[in-house]
Amino acid sequence: MKYKKISIMIAFALMIVSLVGCSSSKEGTSDNDKDEIVVGMELAYPPFETTDANGDPTGISVDLAKALGEYLDRPVKIENMSYTGLIPALTTNKIDMVLSSMTITEERGKVVNFSDPYAKSYLSLLINKDSSVKSADDLNDSNITIAVKKGTTGHVYASEHFKNAKINVYDSVSACVLDVSQGKADVFIYDQLTVYENWQKYIETTRVNLEPFQDDFEYWGIAMRKEDEDLQKNVNEFLKQYKENGEFDDLANSI
């Protein structure tokens, strides 16, 4: 079937990576560990971070955050904010961690600590059906307009690799997708699952190329403040245990 390969790729969009070994006990805890832990997310990225019909947080990352809270024996509060505001909110103590499908990068690692990676993905392309673009090889062209979401790895990648193209930067995925659908942009660069889902919504006006064009996977991690080393250690222990118990598989199968 024509899209069999696409289906297989989407099934592995949340492929859980191996985590480094560590103990299963929570060491380095303090009296403050009973306090509420505030987790920052941008609730605009289904099926990972979104809201339900009542406006309550829901999704894979929300479930993961709640499981982490149970492991740490701390109540969890989800704080919804713009993606670009997540790390500033973390470093100014407005939230305790970021769990929002955030890619581990060297630049981000200069200001925050990341957990061990818990998932991996590739960037891909949502393309207007009438565009001449067929692959990422066509994007570094002055006649091409690329839509990106501000602060994402798609934004960074486009800025570094497609300098000849016109790059339109938006605050939301929906704005990027709409511009591609309406032909105002040739292509939107984002992860495979989001691209696939939005292609399904705009199948009459868009097409996709889900073939990876990066040299490496994008690894997602949970961001924490540099000084919160005990918390980082406990989070890594939780991720290892969660994986060993097969609970990541349950999350992946829920997509």
HELIX and SHEET records of a PDB file:
HELIX    1   1 LYS A    4  ALA A   11  1                                   8    
HELIX    2   2 ASP A   31  LYS A   34  5                                   4    
HELIX    3   3 ILE A   60  LEU A   72  1                                  13    
HELIX    4   4 TYR A   83  GLY A   85  5                                   3    
HELIX    5   5 LEU A   86  THR A   91  1                                   6    
HELIX    6   6 ARG A  108  LYS A  110  5                                   3    
HELIX    7   7 ALA A  136  ASP A  138  5                                   3    
HELIX    8   8 THR A  153  HIS A  161  1                                   9    
HELIX    9   9 VAL A  173  SER A  181  1                                   9    
HELIX   10  10 GLN A  192  LYS A  201  1                                  10    
HELIX   11  11 GLU A  229  GLU A  244  1                                  16    
HELIX   12  12 GLU A  247  ASN A  253  1                                   7    
SHEET    1   A 3 VAL A  76  ASN A  80  0                                        
SHEET    2   A 3 ILE A  37  MET A  41  1                                        
SHEET    3   A 3 MET A  97  VAL A  98  1                                        
SHEET    1   B 2 THR A  50  THR A  51  0                                        
SHEET    2   B 2 PRO A  57  THR A  58 -1                                        
SHEET    1   C 2 ASN A 113  PHE A 114  0                                        
SHEET    2   C 2 ALA A 223  MET A 224 -1                                        
SHEET    1   D 2 ALA A 119  SER A 121  0                                        
SHEET    2   D 2 GLU A 218  TRP A 220 -1                                        
SHEET    1   E 5 LYS A 166  TYR A 170  0                                        
SHEET    2   E 5 THR A 145  LYS A 149  1                                        
SHEET    3   E 5 VAL A 187  ASP A 191  1                                        
SHEET    4   E 5 LEU A 123  ASN A 128 -1                                        
SHEET    5   E 5 THR A 206  ASN A 209 -1                                        
END                                                                             
